């Protein structure tokens, strides 16, 4: 952030810039922190890592749903097999 030295604190700079670009100061602060993580200046997940985690969580959720469907179908067909009359 190039304008830090023009203000008494980082928060004052964030507030000043946020009003100029029309967003809430907290939103700008979060963007700034994420940018620092993406550049490696701050610890934490980068944007790319967060996107990958979200994609993996979505895939995991879909696989769990598919497994549940398969489990129910298997139980249904197993029960149908038990209900079928016995033919020697």
DSSP file (Angstrom, degrees, kcal/mol; ACC not computed):
  #  RESIDUE AA STRUCTURE BP1 BP2  ACC     N-H-->O    O-->H-N    N-H-->O    O-->H-N    TCO  KAPPA ALPHA  PHI   PSI    X-CA   Y-CA   Z-CA
    1    1 A X    >         0   0    0      0, 0.0     3,-1.1     0, 0.0    12,-0.0   0.000 360.0 360.0 360.0 111.4    0.0    0.0    0.0
    2    2 A X  T 3   +     0   0    0      1,-0.2     3,-0.4     2,-0.1     4,-0.1   0.711 360.0  59.8 -71.2 -21.1    1.8    3.1   -1.3
    3    3 A X  T >  S+     0   0    0      1,-0.2     3,-0.8     2,-0.1     4,-0.4   0.284  70.5 102.0 -95.8  11.0   -0.3    5.6    0.8
    4    4 A X  G X  S+     0   0    0     -3,-1.1     3,-1.5     1,-0.2    -1,-0.2   0.908  79.7  53.2 -61.0 -41.9    0.6    4.3    4.3
    5    5 A X  G 3  S+     0   0    0     -3,-0.4    -1,-0.2     1,-0.3    -2,-0.1   0.696  99.9  63.1 -70.5 -17.1    3.2    7.0    4.9
    6    6 A X  G <  S+     0   0    0     -3,-0.8     2,-0.3    -4,-0.1    -1,-0.3   0.589 104.1  54.8 -80.0 -10.2    0.6    9.7    4.1
    7    7 A X  S <  S-     0   0    0     -3,-1.5     3,-0.0    -4,-0.4     6,-0.0  -0.828  86.8-117.7-124.4 161.1   -1.6    8.7    7.0
    8    8 A X  S    S+     0   0    0     -2,-0.3     2,-0.3     1,-0.1     3,-0.1   0.728  95.5   5.7 -70.8 -21.6   -1.1    8.3   10.7
    9    9 A X  S  > S-     0   0    0      1,-0.1     4,-2.0    -5,-0.0     5,-0.2  -0.974  75.0-106.6-153.6 165.9   -1.8    4.5   10.6
   10   10 A X  H  > S+     0   0    0     -2,-0.3     4,-2.6     1,-0.2     5,-0.2   0.904 120.3  53.9 -61.5 -40.4   -2.6    1.7    8.2
   11   11 A X  H  > S+     0   0    0      1,-0.2     4,-2.7     2,-0.2    -1,-0.2   0.887 106.2  52.0 -63.2 -38.9   -6.2    1.8    9.3
   12   12 A X  H  > S+     0   0    0      2,-0.2     4,-2.3     1,-0.2    -1,-0.2   0.906 110.6  48.5 -63.9 -40.6   -6.5    5.5    8.5
   13   13 A X  H  X S+     0   0    0     -4,-2.0     4,-2.6     2,-0.2     5,-0.2   0.918 111.5  49.9 -63.3 -43.8   -5.1    4.9    5.0
   14   14 A X  H  X S+     0   0    0     -4,-2.6     4,-2.8     1,-0.2    -2,-0.2   0.925 111.4  48.6 -61.2 -45.5   -7.5    2.0    4.5
   15   15 A X  H  X S+     0   0    0     -4,-2.7     4,-1.8     2,-0.2    -1,-0.2   0.908 112.5  48.4 -61.7 -42.4  -10.5    4.2    5.6
   16   16 A X  H  X S+     0   0    0     -4,-2.3     4,-1.4     1,-0.2    -2,-0.2   0.936 115.6  42.5 -64.4 -47.2   -9.4    7.1    3.3
   17   17 A X  H  X S+     0   0    0     -4,-2.6     4,-2.0     1,-0.2     5,-0.2   0.891 109.7  58.0 -68.7 -39.4   -8.9    4.9    0.3
   18   18 A X  H  X>S+     0   0    0     -4,-2.8     5,-2.3    -5,-0.2     4,-1.1   0.902 106.3  48.7 -58.7 -42.1  -12.1    2.9    0.9
   19   19 A X  H  <5S+     0   0    0     -4,-1.8    -1,-0.2     1,-0.2    -2,-0.2   0.869 110.1  52.4 -66.9 -33.8  -14.2    6.0    0.8
   20   20 A X  H  <5S+     0   0    0     -4,-1.4    -1,-0.2     1,-0.2    -2,-0.2   0.850 115.9  38.5 -70.0 -33.9  -12.6    7.1   -2.4
   21   21 A X  H  <5S-     0   0    0     -4,-2.0    -1,-0.2     2,-0.1    -2,-0.2   0.480 114.2-114.5 -97.9  -2.1  -13.3    3.8   -4.2
   22   22 A X  T  <5S+     0   0    0     -4,-1.1     2,-0.3     1,-0.3    -3,-0.2   0.875  72.9 112.2  79.1  38.6  -16.7    3.4   -2.7
   23   23 A X  S   <S-     0   0    0     -5,-2.3    -1,-0.3    -6,-0.1     2,-0.2  -0.876  72.5 -87.2-133.5 171.1  -16.3    0.3   -0.5
   24   24 A X     >  -     0   0    0     -2,-0.3     4,-2.0     1,-0.1     3,-0.3  -0.530  34.1-125.6 -76.3 143.3  -16.4   -0.5    3.2
   25   25 A X  H  > S+     0   0    0      1,-0.2     4,-2.6     2,-0.2     5,-0.2   0.875 110.2  54.6 -57.5 -39.1  -13.0   -0.1    5.0
   26   26 A X  H  > S+     0   0    0      2,-0.2     4,-2.3     1,-0.2    -1,-0.2   0.883 106.4  51.9 -64.1 -37.3  -13.2   -3.7    6.4
   27   27 A X  H  > S+     0   0    0     -3,-0.3     4,-2.3     2,-0.2    -1,-0.2   0.936 111.1  47.0 -62.3 -46.7  -13.7   -5.1    2.9
   28   28 A X  H  X S+     0   0    0     -4,-2.0     4,-2.6     1,-0.2    -2,-0.2   0.895 110.3  53.3 -62.8 -40.0  -10.6   -3.2    1.7
   29   29 A X  H  X S+     0   0    0     -4,-2.6     4,-2.5     1,-0.2    -1,-0.2   0.912 109.2  48.8 -61.4 -42.6   -8.7   -4.4    4.7
   30   30 A X  H  X S+     0   0    0     -4,-2.3     4,-2.4     2,-0.2    -1,-0.2   0.898 111.2  49.8 -64.7 -40.3   -9.6   -8.0    3.9
   31   31 A X  H  X S+     0   0    0     -4,-2.3     4,-2.5     2,-0.2    -2,-0.2   0.915 110.8  50.5 -62.1 -42.6   -8.6   -7.5    0.2
   32   32 A X  H  X S+     0   0    0     -4,-2.6     4,-2.2     2,-0.2    -2,-0.2   0.926 110.9  48.0 -61.8 -46.2   -5.3   -6.1    1.4
   33   33 A X  H  X S+     0   0    0     -4,-2.5     4,-2.1     2,-0.2    -1,-0.2   0.905 112.2  49.4 -62.5 -41.7   -4.6   -9.0    3.7
   34   34 A X  H  X S+     0   0    0     -4,-2.4     4,-2.6     1,-0.2    13,-0.2   0.898 109.4  52.1 -65.8 -39.0   -5.5  -11.5    1.0
   35   35 A X  H  X S+     0   0    0     -4,-2.5     4,-1.9     1,-0.2    -1,-0.2   0.900 108.3  51.4 -61.7 -40.7   -3.2   -9.7   -1.4
   36   36 A X  H  X>S+     0   0    0     -4,-2.2     5,-2.3     2,-0.2     6,-1.0   0.892 110.8  48.1 -63.7 -39.6   -0.4  -10.0    1.2
   37   37 A X  H ><5S+     0   0    0     -4,-2.1     3,-0.6     4,-0.2    -2,-0.2   0.905 109.7  52.5 -66.0 -41.4   -1.0  -13.7    1.5
   38   38 A X  H 3<5S+     0   0    0     -4,-2.6    -2,-0.2     1,-0.2    -1,-0.2   0.855 111.0  47.0 -63.2 -35.5   -1.0  -14.1   -2.3
   39   39 A X  H 3<5S-     0   0    0     -4,-1.9    -1,-0.2    -5,-0.2    -2,-0.2   0.617 117.0-114.3 -80.5 -12.7    2.4  -12.4   -2.5
   40   40 A X  T <<5S+     0   0    0     -4,-0.7    -3,-0.2    -3,-0.6    -2,-0.1   0.571  85.9 117.3  89.8   9.5    3.8  -14.5    0.3
   41   41 A X  S   <S+     0   0    0     -5,-2.3     2,-0.3    -6,-0.2    -4,-0.2   0.616  76.2  37.4 -83.1 -13.1    4.2  -11.5    2.7
   42   42 A X  S    S-     0   0    0     -6,-1.0    -2,-0.2    -8,-0.1    -1,-0.1  -0.989  88.8-108.5-140.2 144.3    1.7  -13.0    5.2
   43   43 A X  S    S+     0   0    0     -2,-0.3     2,-0.2    -3,-0.0    -6,-0.1  -0.394  70.7  70.8 -70.9 149.5    1.0  -16.5    6.4
   44   44 A X  S    S-     0   0    0     -7,-0.1     2,-0.2    -2,-0.1    -2,-0.1  -0.692  85.3 -38.1 133.2 176.5   -2.2  -18.2    5.3
   45   45 A X        -     0   0    0     -2,-0.2    -7,-0.1     1,-0.1    -8,-0.1  -0.492  54.1-133.9 -74.5 135.0   -3.9  -19.7    2.3
   46   46 A X     >  -     0   0    0     -2,-0.2     4,-2.5    -9,-0.1     5,-0.2  -0.331  29.1-102.9 -78.1 169.5   -3.5  -18.0   -1.1
   47   47 A X  H  > S+     0   0    0    -13,-0.2     4,-2.3     1,-0.2     5,-0.2   0.913 123.6  50.9 -59.7 -43.5   -6.4  -17.3   -3.4
   48   48 A X  H  > S+     0   0    0      1,-0.2     4,-2.2     2,-0.2    -1,-0.2   0.903 110.5  48.6 -61.6 -42.3   -5.4  -20.3   -5.5
   49   49 A X  H  > S+     0   0    0      2,-0.2     4,-2.5     1,-0.2    -1,-0.2   0.902 110.6  51.0 -65.0 -40.6   -5.2  -22.6   -2.6
   50   50 A X  H  X S+     0   0    0     -4,-2.5     4,-2.3     2,-0.2    -2,-0.2   0.897 110.3  49.4 -64.4 -39.6   -8.6  -21.5   -1.3
   51   51 A X  H  X S+     0   0    0     -4,-2.3     4,-2.4     2,-0.2    -1,-0.2   0.906 111.3  49.5 -64.8 -41.4  -10.2  -22.1   -4.7
   52   52 A X  H  X S+     0   0    0     -4,-2.2     4,-2.5     2,-0.2    -2,-0.2   0.902 110.1  50.7 -64.7 -40.8   -8.6  -25.6   -4.8
   53   53 A X  H  X S+     0   0    0     -4,-2.5     4,-2.6     2,-0.2    -2,-0.2   0.924 110.6  49.4 -61.8 -44.7   -9.9  -26.3   -1.3
   54   54 A X  H  X S+     0   0    0     -4,-2.3     4,-2.4     1,-0.2    -2,-0.2   0.912 111.5  49.0 -61.3 -42.3  -13.4  -25.2   -2.3
   55   55 A X  H  X S+     0   0    0     -4,-2.4     4,-2.5     1,-0.2    -1,-0.2   0.909 112.6  47.5 -64.4 -41.3  -13.3  -27.4   -5.5
   56   56 A X  H  X S+     0   0    0     -4,-2.5     4,-2.6     2,-0.2    -2,-0.2   0.883 111.0  51.1 -67.7 -37.8  -12.1  -30.4   -3.5
   57   57 A X  H  X S+     0   0    0     -4,-2.6     4,-2.4     2,-0.2    -2,-0.2   0.911 111.2  48.8 -64.1 -41.2  -14.8  -29.8   -0.8
   58   58 A X  H  X S+     0   0    0     -4,-2.4     4,-2.4     2,-0.2    -2,-0.2   0.930 112.6  47.5 -63.1 -45.7  -17.5  -29.7   -3.6
   59   59 A X  H  X S+     0   0    0     -4,-2.5     4,-2.5     1,-0.2    -2,-0.2   0.904 111.2  51.7 -62.1 -41.6  -16.1  -32.9   -5.2
   60   60 A X  H  X S+     0   0    0     -4,-2.6     4,-2.3     2,-0.2    -1,-0.2   0.915 109.9  49.2 -60.5 -44.3  -16.1  -34.6   -1.8
   61   61 A X  H  X S+     0   0    0     -4,-2.4     4,-2.1     1,-0.2    -2,-0.2   0.910 111.8  48.7 -62.2 -43.5  -19.7  -33.6   -1.2
   62   62 A X  H  X S+     0   0    0     -4,-2.4     4,-2.4     1,-0.2    -2,-0.2   0.893 111.2  49.9 -65.0 -39.9  -20.7  -34.9   -4.7
   63   63 A X  H  X S+     0   0    0     -4,-2.5     4,-2.7     2,-0.2    -2,-0.2   0.888 109.0  51.9 -66.7 -38.5  -18.9  -38.2   -4.1
   64   64 A X  H  X S+     0   0    0     -4,-2.3     4,-2.1     2,-0.2    -1,-0.2   0.909 110.7  48.6 -62.7 -40.9  -20.6  -38.6   -0.7
   65   65 A X  H  X S+     0   0    0     -4,-2.1     4,-2.2     2,-0.2    -2,-0.2   0.915 111.6  49.1 -64.7 -42.6  -24.0  -38.1   -2.3
   66   66 A X  H  X S+     0   0    0     -4,-2.4     4,-2.6     1,-0.2    -2,-0.2   0.913 110.6  50.8 -63.1 -42.3  -23.1  -40.6   -5.1
   67   67 A X  H  X S+     0   0    0     -4,-2.7     4,-2.6     1,-0.2    -1,-0.2   0.896 109.1  51.1 -61.7 -40.0  -22.0  -43.1   -2.5
   68   68 A X  H  X S+     0   0    0     -4,-2.1     4,-2.4     2,-0.2    -1,-0.2   0.910 110.3  49.0 -64.7 -41.9  -25.3  -42.6   -0.6
   69   69 A X  H  X S+     0   0    0     -4,-2.2     4,-2.6     2,-0.2    -2,-0.2   0.929 113.0  47.4 -62.0 -45.4  -27.3  -43.2   -3.7
   70   70 A X  H  X S+     0   0    0     -4,-2.6     4,-2.5     2,-0.2    -2,-0.2   0.888 110.7  52.1 -64.0 -38.9  -25.3  -46.4   -4.5
   71   71 A X  H  X S+     0   0    0     -4,-2.6     4,-2.1     2,-0.2    -1,-0.2   0.922 112.4  45.1 -62.8 -44.4  -25.7  -47.6   -0.9
   72   72 A X  H  X S+     0   0    0     -4,-2.4     4,-2.4     2,-0.2    -2,-0.2   0.903 113.3  49.7 -67.1 -41.0  -29.5  -47.1   -1.1
   73   73 A X  H  X S+     0   0    0     -4,-2.6     4,-2.6     2,-0.2     5,-0.2   0.906 110.4  51.0 -63.8 -41.1  -29.7  -48.8   -4.5
   74   74 A X  H  X S+     0   0    0     -4,-2.5     4,-2.3     1,-0.2    -2,-0.2   0.917 111.2  47.4 -62.2 -44.1  -27.7  -51.7   -3.3
   75   75 A X  H  X S+     0   0    0     -4,-2.1     4,-2.3     2,-0.2    -1,-0.2   0.899 111.5  51.8 -64.2 -40.6  -30.0  -52.2   -0.3
   76   76 A X  H  X S+     0   0    0     -4,-2.4     4,-2.3     1,-0.2    -2,-0.2   0.943 113.3  43.0 -61.3 -49.0  -33.0  -51.9   -2.5
   77   77 A X  H  X S+     0   0    0     -4,-2.6     4,-2.0     2,-0.2    -1,-0.2   0.847 112.4  53.5 -69.8 -33.0  -31.8  -54.6   -4.9
   78   78 A X  H  X S+     0   0    0     -4,-2.3     4,-1.7    -5,-0.2    -1,-0.2   0.918 110.9  46.8 -65.2 -41.8  -30.6  -56.8   -2.1
   79   79 A X  H  X S+     0   0    0     -4,-2.3     4,-2.0     2,-0.2    -2,-0.2   0.895 110.2  53.1 -66.5 -39.8  -34.1  -56.6   -0.5
   80   80 A X  H  X S+     0   0    0     -4,-2.3     4,-0.9     1,-0.2    -1,-0.2   0.877 107.8  51.6 -62.3 -37.6  -35.7  -57.3   -3.9
   81   81 A X  H  < S+     0   0    0     -4,-2.0     3,-0.3     1,-0.2    -1,-0.2   0.878 110.2  48.5 -66.7 -37.9  -33.5  -60.4   -4.3
   82   82 A X  H  < S+     0   0    0     -4,-1.7    -2,-0.2     1,-0.2    -1,-0.2   0.837 110.2  51.8 -70.6 -32.6  -34.6  -61.6   -0.8
   83   83 A X  H  < S+     0   0    0     -4,-2.0    -1,-0.2    -5,-0.1    -2,-0.2   0.648  87.4 103.2 -78.9 -15.1  -38.3  -61.0   -1.6
   84   84 A X  S  < S-     0   0    0     -4,-0.9     3,-0.1    -3,-0.3    -3,-0.0  -0.444  85.5-101.8 -69.5 138.4  -38.1  -63.1   -4.9
   85   85 A X        -     0   0    0     -2,-0.1     2,-0.3     1,-0.1    -1,-0.1  -0.316  39.4-108.2 -62.0 143.8  -39.6  -66.5   -4.6
   86   86 A X        -     0   0    0     -4,-0.1     2,-0.5    -3,-0.1    -1,-0.1  -0.570  34.0-172.9 -76.1 130.7  -37.0  -69.3   -4.2
   87   87 A X              0   0    0     -2,-0.3    -3,-0.0     1,-0.1    -1,-0.0  -0.963 360.0 360.0-126.2 112.6  -36.6  -71.6   -7.3
   88   88 A X              0   0    0     -2,-0.5    -1,-0.1     0, 0.0    -2,-0.0   0.501 360.0 360.0 -72.6 360.0  -34.4  -74.6   -6.8
